Amino acid sequence: MSTGTSPSCAPTASVVGEVAVPLRSALRERVADYIELTRPRIALMALLTVSVGFSLGASQAWNVVPLLHALVGIALAAVSSSVLNQFLERSTDALMQRTADRPLPAERLTAREAFVFGTLSGAGSGVYLLVFVNALTAVLALATILLYVAVYTPLKCRTSLCTVIGAVAGAMPPVLGWTAAGGPLDSRALALFSILFLWQFPHFLAIAWLYRRDYARGGLRMLPGSGSQPRVTGLIAVVYALALIPAALLPSELAAAESLAGSRYTAAALLLGLGYLAFAVRFARRESVRTARDLLWASLVYLPSLLLALMYDHFRLIG
């Protein structure tokens, strides 16, 4: 019998480590792809508006636990809308430079994985909101998913009017927050909806102008088309920015019993609205990459600034 040490068949620690590292890396990349499907920046913006709607609807009865339940349920709805949208548009996304590297067209995730993820998220949203929030919010969230996925997404290849449908879905988050807090579907909810609805058009038109050729390559019939007449996109942006000014004043112009804000919000809304309009006019006068990007940035400053002013003045009045 040999007294020497027998060679072991078990892998050494260094070999195990070498195998574990790529496995961990692959898992991180897979998780990152699932997160990318959710479009986290867009979801975060939506959840911020949900929080505003909830805070205004709850007012003095504000409580963090119901808000967290609302955010979880509505976040699942946002995830479902985003994932199922990309599931349906995976072939189109592969044709466009800005979307070709998304997880589905790049084949880092399969269509089946995305469909299951999006469907379960949507179902989970409805069940969660029904159990932990209320039936009205659950129904509205599911209706928003259906509108975005089953109506807006297919229409993108057929008519530029799809933008209006998309804007309806995009304006729902503050309304969902409002109803989650127990608020009724009244003129105050309509005011919040109107602000988000109109705000989206200059914002989206700036993006669509910047990527108009990419949209054309993907076969999407979005405004502006690749053959649009000069200044048409800018003029449409001006019309909506102009309409947004009186719409943004609604929270302070409602009947006294329903008013959400006062004179300080009115002043802020006028100032912000005129600034947003100025960037839209500048874009209309000279459609260029710079003016489109400036209008896009102006839209991203306008909305949170307006909502912060609304919340500040609302709680000042009731406090």
LUMFI-469452 format. One record per residue (C-alpha): x, y negated, z negated; residue in one letter. Coordinates in Angstrom, 3 decimals. Layout:
N
PT,X,Y,Z,res
PT,X,Y,Z,A
...
END
This chain:
319
PT,X,Y,Z,res
PT,0.000,0.000,0.000,M
PT,1.342,-3.366,0.950,S
PT,1.784,-5.823,-1.844,T
PT,1.689,-8.824,0.542,G
PT,-1.257,-11.169,0.921,T
PT,-3.795,-9.962,3.459,S
PT,-4.906,-12.418,6.130,P
PT,-8.433,-13.720,5.514,S
PT,-11.188,-13.676,8.150,C
PT,-12.964,-16.634,6.520,A
PT,-12.414,-20.034,8.156,P
PT,-10.064,-22.327,6.367,T
PT,-11.215,-25.595,4.816,A
PT,-9.652,-27.546,7.664,S
PT,-11.613,-25.562,10.270,V
PT,-14.875,-26.035,8.370,V
PT,-14.161,-29.748,8.175,G
PT,-13.479,-29.946,11.890,E
PT,-16.843,-28.302,12.629,V
PT,-18.765,-30.414,10.094,A
PT,-17.542,-33.741,11.447,V
PT,-19.015,-33.368,14.964,P
PT,-22.218,-31.925,13.470,L
PT,-22.631,-34.970,11.234,R
PT,-21.811,-37.234,14.153,S
PT,-24.371,-35.497,16.379,A
PT,-27.009,-35.784,13.644,L
PT,-26.306,-39.503,13.203,R
PT,-26.590,-40.062,16.950,E
PT,-29.873,-38.167,17.076,R
PT,-31.317,-40.150,14.187,V
PT,-30.115,-43.347,15.876,A
PT,-31.958,-42.361,19.063,D
PT,-35.196,-41.751,17.157,Y
PT,-34.795,-45.136,15.464,I
PT,-34.183,-46.776,18.843,E
PT,-37.475,-45.311,20.092,L
PT,-39.288,-47.238,17.359,T
PT,-37.942,-50.613,18.594,R
PT,-37.161,-51.719,15.029,P
PT,-36.777,-55.439,15.762,R
PT,-40.229,-55.666,17.320,I
PT,-41.690,-53.563,14.507,A
PT,-40.081,-55.832,11.910,L
PT,-41.573,-58.941,13.508,M
PT,-44.991,-57.269,13.532,A
PT,-44.684,-56.305,9.864,L
PT,-43.768,-59.868,8.931,L
PT,-47.012,-61.074,10.494,T
PT,-48.856,-58.253,8.704,V
PT,-47.440,-59.557,5.422,S
PT,-48.638,-63.070,6.228,V
PT,-52.132,-61.853,7.090,G
PT,-52.272,-59.764,3.915,F
PT,-51.057,-62.624,1.712,S
PT,-53.634,-65.015,3.150,L
PT,-56.403,-62.431,2.840,G
PT,-55.534,-61.506,-0.721,A
PT,-54.803,-65.046,-1.955,S
PT,-54.922,-65.038,-5.760,Q
PT,-55.593,-61.267,-5.903,A
PT,-52.245,-60.553,-4.194,W
PT,-50.601,-57.312,-5.333,N
PT,-47.433,-55.682,-4.033,V
PT,-48.654,-52.056,-4.114,V
PT,-51.568,-52.517,-1.663,P
PT,-49.240,-54.556,0.554,L
PT,-46.680,-51.743,0.627,L
PT,-49.399,-49.246,1.538,H
PT,-50.540,-51.534,4.350,A
PT,-46.989,-51.947,5.639,L
PT,-46.367,-48.192,5.684,V
PT,-49.590,-47.397,7.533,G
PT,-49.276,-50.224,10.046,I
PT,-45.571,-49.465,10.587,A
PT,-46.583,-45.944,11.630,L
PT,-49.031,-47.482,14.127,A
PT,-46.275,-49.703,15.534,A
PT,-43.945,-46.702,15.834,V
PT,-46.623,-44.680,17.619,S
PT,-47.342,-47.470,20.104,S
PT,-43.684,-47.974,20.907,S
PT,-42.775,-44.296,21.234,V
PT,-45.794,-43.315,23.343,L
PT,-45.238,-46.364,25.544,N
PT,-41.694,-45.190,26.253,Q
PT,-42.929,-41.619,26.750,F
PT,-45.262,-42.807,29.527,L
PT,-42.692,-45.167,31.042,E
PT,-39.641,-42.898,30.945,R
PT,-39.454,-42.623,34.750,S
PT,-39.915,-46.366,35.198,T
PT,-37.343,-47.134,32.513,D
PT,-34.784,-45.024,34.374,A
PT,-35.040,-47.406,37.349,L
PT,-34.356,-50.588,35.382,M
PT,-30.940,-51.687,34.211,Q
PT,-32.140,-53.063,30.868,R
PT,-33.915,-49.806,29.914,T
PT,-31.948,-47.072,31.689,A
PT,-29.926,-46.272,28.564,D
PT,-32.944,-45.734,26.327,R
PT,-33.073,-42.266,24.729,P
PT,-35.655,-40.801,27.142,L
PT,-34.346,-41.948,30.558,P
PT,-30.811,-41.211,29.378,A
PT,-32.050,-37.705,28.364,E
PT,-30.670,-37.905,24.833,R
PT,-34.158,-36.968,23.636,L
PT,-36.758,-34.919,25.481,T
PT,-40.192,-36.118,26.523,A
PT,-41.757,-33.463,24.310,R
PT,-39.883,-34.736,21.253,E
PT,-41.047,-38.277,21.921,A
PT,-44.655,-37.205,22.503,F
PT,-44.774,-35.223,19.255,V
PT,-43.096,-38.055,17.315,F
PT,-45.441,-40.695,18.709,G
PT,-48.597,-38.614,18.284,T
PT,-47.811,-37.619,14.702,L
PT,-46.974,-41.236,13.845,S
PT,-50.319,-42.407,15.225,G
PT,-52.286,-39.713,13.422,A
PT,-50.322,-40.383,10.250,G
PT,-51.124,-44.079,10.508,S
PT,-54.863,-43.477,10.713,G
PT,-54.898,-40.995,7.824,V
PT,-52.604,-43.074,5.609,Y
PT,-54.564,-46.287,6.110,L
PT,-57.876,-44.496,5.564,L
PT,-56.689,-42.945,2.292,V
PT,-54.595,-45.753,0.819,F
PT,-55.985,-48.957,2.404,V
PT,-59.477,-49.000,3.934,N
PT,-61.487,-47.611,6.836,A
PT,-61.701,-50.895,8.771,L
PT,-57.929,-51.286,8.917,T
PT,-57.515,-47.625,9.923,A
PT,-60.002,-47.999,12.789,V
PT,-58.440,-51.255,13.998,L
PT,-54.925,-49.773,13.876,A
PT,-55.956,-46.740,15.927,L
PT,-57.818,-48.979,18.393,A
PT,-54.664,-51.085,18.773,T
PT,-52.579,-47.983,19.543,I
PT,-55.093,-46.830,22.166,L
PT,-55.297,-50.279,23.736,L
PT,-51.509,-50.568,23.998,Y
PT,-50.794,-47.025,25.134,V
PT,-53.849,-46.015,27.139,A
PT,-54.760,-49.373,28.733,V
PT,-51.830,-51.806,28.732,Y
PT,-49.089,-49.327,29.641,T
PT,-50.807,-47.796,32.720,P
PT,-51.931,-51.229,33.939,L
PT,-48.333,-52.492,34.076,K
PT,-47.901,-50.652,37.380,C
PT,-51.203,-51.942,38.795,R
PT,-51.894,-55.562,37.888,T
PT,-50.239,-58.545,36.253,S
PT,-53.378,-58.931,34.135,L
PT,-51.869,-56.214,31.950,C
PT,-50.129,-59.050,30.105,T
PT,-53.462,-60.182,28.666,V
PT,-54.245,-56.692,27.373,I
PT,-50.782,-56.414,25.874,G
PT,-51.242,-59.771,24.176,A
PT,-54.476,-58.571,22.547,V
PT,-52.636,-55.613,21.013,A
PT,-49.719,-57.858,20.067,G
PT,-52.009,-60.273,18.231,A
PT,-53.512,-57.599,15.963,M
PT,-50.833,-57.262,13.206,P
PT,-51.874,-60.337,11.149,P
PT,-55.511,-59.292,11.507,V
PT,-54.607,-55.811,10.241,L
PT,-52.849,-57.417,7.287,G
PT,-55.904,-59.579,6.654,W
PT,-58.341,-56.648,6.651,T
PT,-55.916,-54.522,4.599,A
PT,-56.228,-57.142,1.853,A
PT,-60.014,-56.847,2.026,G
PT,-60.636,-59.854,4.269,G
PT,-63.662,-59.725,6.625,P
PT,-63.497,-60.142,10.390,L
PT,-64.546,-63.794,10.287,D
PT,-63.364,-67.102,11.730,S
PT,-60.185,-66.992,9.629,R
PT,-59.170,-63.646,11.097,A
PT,-59.986,-65.041,14.550,L
PT,-57.742,-68.045,13.883,A
PT,-54.797,-65.799,13.022,L
PT,-55.494,-63.682,16.097,F
PT,-55.678,-66.738,18.378,S
PT,-52.305,-68.072,17.244,I
PT,-50.507,-64.782,17.900,L
PT,-52.375,-64.210,21.163,F
PT,-51.453,-67.562,22.720,L
PT,-47.915,-67.659,21.296,W
PT,-47.005,-64.502,23.181,Q
PT,-47.446,-65.881,26.690,F
PT,-44.599,-68.431,26.883,P
PT,-42.458,-65.953,24.915,H
PT,-43.171,-63.086,27.279,F
PT,-43.061,-65.178,30.457,L
PT,-39.539,-66.300,29.589,A
PT,-38.483,-62.651,29.176,I
PT,-40.302,-61.599,32.343,A
PT,-38.643,-64.357,34.372,W
PT,-35.196,-63.343,33.136,L
PT,-35.810,-59.693,34.077,Y
PT,-38.125,-60.206,37.052,R
PT,-35.879,-58.313,39.473,R
PT,-35.510,-55.448,37.029,D
PT,-39.295,-55.227,36.651,Y
PT,-39.642,-55.216,40.446,A
PT,-37.165,-52.327,40.720,R
PT,-39.244,-50.388,38.225,G
PT,-42.457,-51.046,40.135,G
PT,-44.032,-53.044,37.318,L
PT,-46.545,-55.661,38.436,R
PT,-45.704,-58.210,35.792,M
PT,-45.780,-61.992,35.938,L
PT,-43.652,-63.306,37.464,P
PT,-43.257,-60.999,40.440,G
PT,-40.011,-61.042,42.377,S
PT,-41.743,-63.065,45.102,G
PT,-43.469,-65.592,42.848,S
PT,-43.514,-69.210,43.955,Q
PT,-41.112,-71.532,42.105,P
PT,-42.510,-73.149,38.945,R
PT,-45.617,-70.930,38.815,V
PT,-44.299,-68.997,35.827,T
PT,-43.256,-72.194,34.087,G
PT,-46.633,-73.832,34.684,L
PT,-48.444,-70.835,33.206,I
PT,-46.155,-71.034,30.173,A
PT,-47.024,-74.732,29.801,V
PT,-50.776,-74.008,29.932,V
PT,-50.529,-71.466,27.122,Y
PT,-48.173,-73.601,25.023,A
PT,-50.635,-76.464,25.388,L
PT,-53.604,-74.253,24.410,A
PT,-51.650,-73.035,21.389,L
PT,-51.562,-76.510,19.811,I
PT,-55.305,-76.738,18.972,P
PT,-55.414,-73.007,18.208,A
PT,-52.642,-73.430,15.633,A
PT,-54.702,-76.156,13.938,L
PT,-57.663,-73.828,13.350,L
PT,-56.535,-72.628,9.889,P
PT,-56.831,-76.181,8.567,S
PT,-59.845,-77.213,10.674,E
PT,-62.250,-74.479,9.617,L
PT,-65.162,-75.248,7.324,A
PT,-64.029,-76.208,3.851,A
PT,-65.102,-72.865,2.383,A
PT,-62.970,-70.970,4.923,E
PT,-60.039,-73.340,5.368,S
PT,-56.671,-71.625,4.979,L
PT,-54.477,-74.720,4.806,A
PT,-54.425,-78.498,4.545,G
PT,-52.817,-81.614,5.964,S
PT,-49.221,-80.528,5.437,R
PT,-49.760,-77.459,7.572,Y
PT,-51.537,-79.603,10.175,T
PT,-48.493,-81.870,10.468,A
PT,-46.103,-78.919,10.711,A
PT,-48.284,-77.165,13.308,A
PT,-48.447,-80.311,15.471,L
PT,-44.707,-80.858,15.288,L
PT,-43.856,-77.248,16.041,L
PT,-46.455,-77.033,18.808,G
PT,-45.132,-80.128,20.555,L
PT,-41.605,-78.757,20.324,G
PT,-42.660,-75.412,21.812,Y
PT,-44.526,-77.267,24.566,L
PT,-41.449,-79.365,25.330,A
PT,-39.362,-76.236,25.944,F
PT,-42.113,-74.817,28.171,A
PT,-42.251,-78.065,30.183,V
PT,-38.475,-78.033,30.530,R
PT,-38.653,-74.469,31.840,F
PT,-41.450,-75.411,34.275,A
PT,-39.489,-78.377,35.639,R
PT,-36.451,-76.229,36.307,R
PT,-36.751,-72.460,36.093,E
PT,-33.281,-71.171,35.278,S
PT,-31.571,-68.647,33.054,V
PT,-30.711,-71.379,30.567,R
PT,-34.194,-72.908,30.323,T
PT,-35.819,-69.453,30.129,A
PT,-33.475,-68.406,27.313,R
PT,-34.060,-71.701,25.502,D
PT,-37.830,-71.172,25.720,L
PT,-37.387,-67.638,24.397,L
PT,-35.375,-68.880,21.423,W
PT,-37.887,-71.662,20.822,A
PT,-40.640,-69.060,20.601,S
PT,-38.649,-67.118,18.003,L
PT,-38.220,-70.264,15.920,V
PT,-41.817,-71.433,16.335,Y
PT,-43.698,-68.405,15.040,L
PT,-41.950,-67.739,11.707,P
PT,-41.752,-71.484,11.029,S
PT,-45.485,-71.886,11.633,L
PT,-46.395,-68.889,9.483,L
PT,-44.154,-70.057,6.652,L
PT,-45.791,-73.497,6.771,A
PT,-49.223,-71.859,6.735,L
PT,-48.416,-69.707,3.723,M
PT,-46.791,-72.570,1.829,Y
PT,-49.734,-74.914,2.310,D
PT,-52.293,-72.185,1.631,H
PT,-50.809,-71.236,-1.739,F
PT,-50.250,-74.907,-2.578,R
PT,-53.964,-75.522,-2.142,L
PT,-55.195,-72.527,-4.099,I
PT,-52.474,-72.702,-6.758,G
END
